[in-house]
Amino acid sequence: MAIIHFCCHYGNLSEEAKGPLGPSSPLPLRGVAAPALAADAHTELKLNITDSQLVFVEDASVWDTNAVILKSTTVITYRPAVVAQPVSCELNELELFSCVLGLEEETALSILEPAALHVKLLADHVLHVSMGTLNLRLSYHDMRMFAAMLQSLPVQARAALSGKSEREDT
């Protein structure tokens, strides 16, 4: 959300800019007449996040707890000059698996086989999502683990807001 907010803010700055960029300043200088930044049709902001992992754990106080790991390579692109599709997001090699934390290689079980997901924000505020074949495997154990993770969220949130760990509470 912060990236989209930044992109929208950057787009407004580039459209309102009346001056050139200073030699070391990323913001336009005021009071100097020059062509607007919006005239550059090649302006593009691309954020490439390779081999990222998002880890969800069942019990944060235990080292060898059950975990779900979401892996992907993400490319977020913002093009202010392309009005029809200013923001796009591509999740490649999107993979989800369950495991025991600390023993990922030995205990990994695939829930979602590698897939690709493409998301586009269209000009009329419509979110267009497309993906190919999705191979999903959920076991009874996975469902129980997801339920335990959801039940532990309020406890973990309270601990995080109070500045305490779960071990201090017990």
ZISUL-V801592 format. One record per residue. N is the residue number from 1. PHI is phi as a letter, one per 40 degrees, with the letter a starting at -180 (none if undefined). Layout:
# ZISUL-V801592
n=N phi=PHI
n=N phi=PHI
This chain:
# ZISUL-V801592
n=1 phi=none
n=2 phi=c
n=3 phi=c
n=4 phi=c
n=5 phi=c
n=6 phi=c
n=7 phi=c
n=8 phi=c
n=9 phi=c
n=10 phi=c
n=11 phi=c
n=12 phi=c
n=13 phi=c
n=14 phi=c
n=15 phi=c
n=16 phi=c
n=17 phi=c
n=18 phi=b
n=19 phi=b
n=20 phi=c
n=21 phi=c
n=22 phi=c
n=23 phi=c
n=24 phi=b
n=25 phi=b
n=26 phi=c
n=27 phi=b
n=28 phi=c
n=29 phi=c
n=30 phi=c
n=31 phi=g
n=32 phi=b
n=33 phi=c
n=34 phi=a
n=35 phi=c
n=36 phi=c
n=37 phi=c
n=38 phi=c
n=39 phi=c
n=40 phi=c
n=41 phi=c
n=42 phi=b
n=43 phi=c
n=44 phi=a
n=45 phi=b
n=46 phi=b
n=47 phi=b
n=48 phi=b
n=49 phi=b
n=50 phi=b
n=51 phi=f
n=52 phi=c
n=53 phi=b
n=54 phi=b
n=55 phi=b
n=56 phi=b
n=57 phi=b
n=58 phi=c
n=59 phi=b
n=60 phi=c
n=61 phi=c
n=62 phi=b
n=63 phi=c
n=64 phi=b
n=65 phi=c
n=66 phi=c
n=67 phi=a
n=68 phi=b
n=69 phi=b
n=70 phi=b
n=71 phi=b
n=72 phi=a
n=73 phi=b
n=74 phi=b
n=75 phi=b
n=76 phi=b
n=77 phi=b
n=78 phi=b
n=79 phi=b
n=80 phi=c
n=81 phi=c
n=82 phi=c
n=83 phi=c
n=84 phi=c
n=85 phi=a
n=86 phi=c
n=87 phi=b
n=88 phi=b
n=89 phi=b
n=90 phi=b
n=91 phi=b
n=92 phi=b
n=93 phi=f
n=94 phi=c
n=95 phi=a
n=96 phi=b
n=97 phi=a
n=98 phi=b
n=99 phi=a
n=100 phi=c
n=101 phi=c
n=102 phi=g
n=103 phi=b
n=104 phi=d
n=105 phi=c
n=106 phi=c
n=107 phi=b
n=108 phi=c
n=109 phi=b
n=110 phi=c
n=111 phi=b
n=112 phi=b
n=113 phi=c
n=114 phi=d
n=115 phi=a
n=116 phi=b
n=117 phi=b
n=118 phi=b
n=119 phi=b
n=120 phi=b
n=121 phi=c
n=122 phi=c
n=123 phi=c
n=124 phi=c
n=125 phi=f
n=126 phi=b
n=127 phi=c
n=128 phi=b
n=129 phi=b
n=130 phi=b
n=131 phi=a
n=132 phi=c
n=133 phi=c
n=134 phi=b
n=135 phi=b
n=136 phi=b
n=137 phi=b
n=138 phi=b
n=139 phi=b
n=140 phi=c
n=141 phi=c
n=142 phi=c
n=143 phi=c
n=144 phi=c
n=145 phi=c
n=146 phi=c
n=147 phi=c
n=148 phi=c
n=149 phi=c
n=150 phi=c
n=151 phi=c
n=152 phi=c
n=153 phi=d
n=154 phi=c
n=155 phi=c
n=156 phi=c
n=157 phi=c
n=158 phi=c
n=159 phi=c
n=160 phi=c
n=161 phi=c
n=162 phi=c
n=163 phi=g
n=164 phi=b
n=165 phi=c
n=166 phi=c
n=167 phi=c
n=168 phi=c
n=169 phi=c
n=170 phi=c
